[in-house]
Amino acid sequence: MIAIYVFFGGGLGSLSRFGIGQASLKFYNGKFPLGTLLANFLACLLLGWGIYYMKSKGALENEWFKYLVLVGFCGGFSTFSTFSGETLKLFQEQLYFIGILNILISLLLGIFVIYIFTKA
């Protein structure tokens, strides 16, 4: 049953990631990879909230939530490989400042969001 939760959560996460990417292209056409940043930020936000939720409700009672949402959906929705590829492309195009900004914003924002939910 765990594999089914991960499978469906991952599929929904991937479709959501695709939707965020497409929507961001309609509103922003710059060099900064906004769609990836948004997807990764939202995945970190959901992961942080999910960890908080599981702590408050009890992890054993919510095994389905862990695998469907935290492992499956967040795993399919966030995209480290796309983040890495887009950052490399920025460096190859000699857009060093934007590349470094992408790294700093993505990492610091993600870590901060998860920290806020999990500090106890």
VEXDREN-2710 file (C-alpha; in Angstrom, 1 decimal):
% VEXDREN-2710
k/r/px/py/pz
1/MET/0.0/0.0/0.0
2/ILE/2.9/2.4/0.7
3/ALA/4.1/2.2/-2.9
4/ILE/0.6/3.1/-4.1
5/TYR/0.6/6.2/-1.9
6/VAL/4.0/7.3/-3.1
7/PHE/3.0/6.6/-6.7
8/PHE/-0.1/8.7/-6.7
9/GLY/1.4/11.4/-4.6
10/GLY/4.4/11.6/-6.9
11/GLY/2.2/11.8/-10.0
12/LEU/0.1/14.6/-8.5
13/GLY/3.2/16.4/-7.4
14/SER/4.8/16.2/-10.9
15/LEU/1.6/17.4/-12.5
16/SER/1.4/20.3/-10.1
17/ARG/5.1/21.1/-10.7
18/PHE/4.4/21.2/-14.5
19/GLY/1.4/23.5/-13.9
20/ILE/3.5/25.9/-11.8
21/GLY/6.1/26.0/-14.4
22/GLN/3.7/26.7/-17.2
23/ALA/1.8/29.4/-15.2
24/SER/5.0/31.1/-14.3
25/LEU/6.0/31.4/-17.9
26/LYS/2.7/33.3/-18.6
27/PHE/3.5/35.9/-16.0
28/TYR/7.3/36.1/-16.1
29/ASN/9.6/35.7/-19.0
30/GLY/12.9/36.7/-17.4
31/LYS/16.1/34.7/-17.0
32/PHE/15.5/33.9/-13.3
33/PRO/13.9/30.4/-13.0
34/LEU/10.9/31.6/-11.1
35/GLY/8.7/28.4/-11.7
36/THR/11.3/26.1/-10.1
37/LEU/11.8/28.5/-7.2
38/LEU/8.0/28.6/-6.6
39/ALA/7.7/24.8/-6.8
40/ASN/10.6/24.2/-4.5
41/PHE/9.4/26.9/-2.0
42/LEU/5.9/25.5/-1.9
43/ALA/7.2/21.9/-1.5
44/CYS/9.3/23.0/1.4
45/LEU/6.3/24.9/2.9
46/LEU/4.2/21.8/2.6
47/LEU/6.9/19.5/3.9
48/GLY/7.5/21.7/6.9
49/TRP/3.8/21.9/7.6
50/GLY/3.4/18.2/7.1
51/ILE/6.2/17.4/9.6
52/TYR/4.5/19.8/12.1
53/TYR/1.2/18.1/11.5
54/MET/2.6/14.6/12.0
55/LYS/4.3/15.6/15.2
56/SER/1.0/17.1/16.6
57/LYS/-1.2/14.2/15.4
58/GLY/1.1/11.3/15.9
59/ALA/3.1/9.7/13.1
60/LEU/1.7/6.2/13.4
61/GLU/-1.9/7.4/12.9
62/ASN/-1.0/9.2/9.7
63/GLU/1.2/6.7/7.8
64/TRP/-0.8/7.3/4.6
65/PHE/-0.2/11.1/4.9
66/LYS/3.6/10.6/5.2
67/TYR/3.9/8.5/2.1
68/LEU/1.2/10.2/0.0
69/VAL/2.0/13.9/0.8
70/LEU/5.5/14.1/2.3
71/VAL/7.3/11.5/0.3
72/GLY/5.2/11.3/-2.9
73/PHE/3.7/14.7/-3.5
74/CYS/6.6/16.8/-2.2
75/GLY/9.1/14.5/-3.9
76/GLY/7.3/14.9/-7.3
77/PHE/6.6/18.6/-6.8
78/SER/10.1/19.8/-5.8
79/THR/12.8/19.5/-8.4
80/PHE/16.4/19.6/-7.4
81/SER/17.5/18.3/-10.8
82/THR/15.7/21.2/-12.6
83/PHE/17.1/23.7/-10.1
84/SER/20.6/22.4/-10.8
85/GLY/20.3/22.4/-14.5
86/GLU/18.8/25.9/-14.7
87/THR/21.6/27.2/-12.4
88/LEU/24.2/25.6/-14.6
89/LYS/22.6/27.2/-17.6
90/LEU/22.8/30.6/-16.0
91/PHE/26.5/30.1/-15.3
92/GLN/27.1/28.9/-18.9
93/GLU/25.3/32.1/-20.1
94/GLN/27.7/34.1/-17.8
95/LEU/24.7/35.3/-15.7
96/TYR/26.8/34.6/-12.6
97/PHE/24.9/37.0/-10.3
98/ILE/21.5/35.5/-11.2
99/GLY/22.9/32.0/-10.8
100/ILE/24.3/32.7/-7.3
101/LEU/21.1/34.6/-6.4
102/ASN/19.1/31.5/-7.5
103/ILE/21.2/29.2/-5.3
104/LEU/21.1/31.5/-2.2
105/ILE/17.3/32.3/-2.4
106/SER/16.4/28.7/-3.1
107/LEU/18.5/27.1/-0.4
108/LEU/18.0/29.7/2.3
109/LEU/14.2/30.1/1.7
110/GLY/13.7/26.3/1.7
111/ILE/15.7/25.7/4.9
112/PHE/14.0/28.7/6.6
113/VAL/10.5/27.6/5.8
114/ILE/11.1/24.0/7.0
115/TYR/12.9/25.4/10.1
116/ILE/9.9/27.6/11.0
117/PHE/7.5/24.6/11.0
118/THR/9.8/22.1/12.7
119/LYS/11.4/24.2/15.5
120/ALA/10.0/23.0/18.8
END
